[in-house]
Amino acid sequence: MGETPFDDDTLHEECGVFGIFQRPDAAALVTLGLHALQHRGQEAAGIVTFDGTQFHVERHSGLIGDTFTRQSVLERLPGESAIGHTRYSTTGGGGLRNVQPFFAELSAGGFAVAHNGNITNAMTVQRELQRRGSIFSSTSDTETILHLVATSGARLFVDKLIDALSRLEGAFSLVGLVPGKMVGVRDPLGIRPLVLGDFEGSPVLASETCALDIIGADFVRDVSPGEMVIVTENGIESLFPFQARRPRFCIFEYVYFARPDSNIEGRNVYDIRKRIGAELARESKDAADIVVPVPDSGVPAAIGYAQEAGLPFELGIIRNHYVGRTFIQPTDSIRHMGVKLKHNANRSMIEGKRIVLVDDSIVRGTTSQKIVQMVRDAGAAEVHMRIASPPTRASCFYGVDTPETGKLLASRMTVEEMADFIKVDSLAFLSIDGLYRAVNEPSRNAHAPQFCDACFTGDYPTSLTDLEGADNVRQLSLLGGAG
Ligand code: AMP
């Protein structure tokens, strides 16, 4: 997977989690919630239910709609409380043994957990646990949580979980299920999102608000960084069991990951992307005839850019939405023809025009290179590429799939060199302060940075214990990230 460029029609995202407590048809509702979170991971999905006596586990590879919508699968998931997970593995570990939620029968009863984020000391903790006799059945960092809970000396489940999570570094937004309880936890920095909702009186936890909308649940609030919410039949209890830290939510969720119709921490993602586009236009407007997004990721920023620059917004590139990751080109000779599976230029819109091409980010540069060539082949007079984020210079160790730093175009080249590489007439990225302005901060350093922006700045807000001594590691979770 390390060699896979990002233009292979898979979204290499993180993971999505969803849970609902005491509600008939719980598994079907989780299926719908996970479908809304499909953009956060397409590799595999799982649901665990509790029927008041026992747990039921179903984990399948592929899209939610291809597996969990089958009646036979839902029939194997009885019970009124359920949690689910949709997965994109950040490294290594394909295969069903890494598909979440993880479930184990512990001495105190069953425990299921679904996790979004990457734990940056999982490997170190795992080695220590193995030395003391723990046996791991997956290569996922999430399994470490189960083992830490199982081996905690605390008496009550909630204390065991607090004990376990206090040992971990990095990013975790998770939902857990034990008999009579559902829990939701965000790491002290709140790197990944998690929201609390209410579906006709039944509490819901979800990675993003779009997953509440799909079932018609009301948004209650974001789970706060460092917060643990404990849902029981007596209501919802909130604890802040970890040492308080200044929150650092992932700013790349606003740039690319989250769905545009989601609201995170009081901000609408689509609105932020338009504001990003407007900032970009203010910073690097060029004489041009039309603004064209690279669909879909560049669309909201291109709208914001066009509005700010007073230029027409045009769909000069059309995306085919039916290209799945399993689409295999039938023969070798066709493969070598460079068939345009995913994007095609809308020639009548582009020919003879000076184009501002807007995309959200450049990672390896492969996508931009291909798209620019396509737009030139369609007769563009000039191509001015505008990127709705600062150059991506450093790998993410918190659950976003990025290649190792050396494979990031911006880690090897200046902006001028990148412009030559992708063959554009001009290239500009949004500045880091421009990005902060778009999320309503005066600048990055006006106060201490309010977000995790490590992919742009290399400033990692947690220690990276597993990385120490490892050379050129692509993703920290060598165990195979939870995503
Ligand atoms: P490339 O420069 O060819 O590696 O791909 C860059 C494009 O991939 C961007 O325009 C984004 O739309 C998308 N992208 C950015 N980050 C990621 C990521 N972590 N996983 C998958 N796609 C991404």
Residues whose N, C-alpha, C, O or C-beta is under 5 A from the ligand:
A	BS01	AMP	F6 D7 T10 L11 H12 E13 S297 D359 D360 S361 I362 V363 R364 G365 T366 T367 S368 V400 D401 T402
